[in-house]
Amino acid sequence: MNAPNFARELQFVLDRRGTDEATVMAEAVRRGMEAVYRDVFVESYLAGDIARDEAVEVLGPEQVENVEYRAKALGDDIAWGMR
């Protein structure tokens, strides 16, 4: 996202919510941190640094199964391509 888009999007949210910029930015940072945390958590799980039971506790069983399925599919595709 470039600066003009960010400014336009921020102004849109401020206008619609009728709240102050600090509140909107705090929410944006919180949501962004949640996304970054989840991404890093999944990376750590796939690297074997986090146990499956902890991953299920944090991400939920469906998300863990989805991550495992996608990782296996990627591995299968790479193996197929290397033949």
Helices and strands as residue ranges (DSSP letters): H 3-17, H 21-46, H 52-59, H 61-82
